[in-house]
Amino acid sequence: MMPCEDYKIRPARTGEAGLLGDLAMRSKAHWGYSAGFMEACREELSYSEKQLVSGDMCFFVLEHARKIIGFYTLIRLAQAEAELEALFVEPAFIGKDAVSFRAAW
């Protein structure tokens, strides 16, 4: 397991919406869903630049070696309340170092 300091959590940046959608698709596909089901999920797993800068949604990415390997999204429910909307991890990291960065998130 790699130490937590090998990972960096930061807010998603403008221009990363497409990367996050692609990562979400790869991550979901890892679990063996059919191509038809994955295609049906494409719109739901796509993110826009508008969503990235929305005050109602907060996107955070997990980086390792300056590469995005995961992300999560929070939706603001109230001033001091949010709900986890999405959490996706690159398939190469699923089941490997997940414990170390799960604790960091």
Residue, then its C-alpha position, 0 to 999 in steps of 0.5 A: m500500500m502506498p502512503c497517503e502523501d503519495y496522493k493529492i486531493r484537489p478541487a476539479r479544474t475547468g477543462e476536466a469535465g470530459l476527463l471525469g466523464d471518461l473516468a466514470m465510464r471506465s470505472k463503471a465498465h470495470w464491473g462487467y456491465s454490458a456495452g448496451f447498459m454502459e451506453a445507456c449510462r453515458e449521459e448520466l456519467s457525463y459532466s459539463e464544465k457548467q457543473l464543474v463550476s456550479g455552486d450546487m456541486c463540488f467536484f474533487v479529484l484524486e491525483h497520483a503522480r500528477k494523473i487523475i486516478g479518481f474523483y468524487t462529487l458532492i451535491r449541496l443540500a443546505q448551507a452546511e449539508a452535502e450528499l455524495e453524488a458520485l465516486f469513481v476510481e480508475p480500474a487499475f487502482i480498484g482493489k489495490d491502493a483504495v484503502s489508503f486514499r479512501a481514508a483520505w477522502 
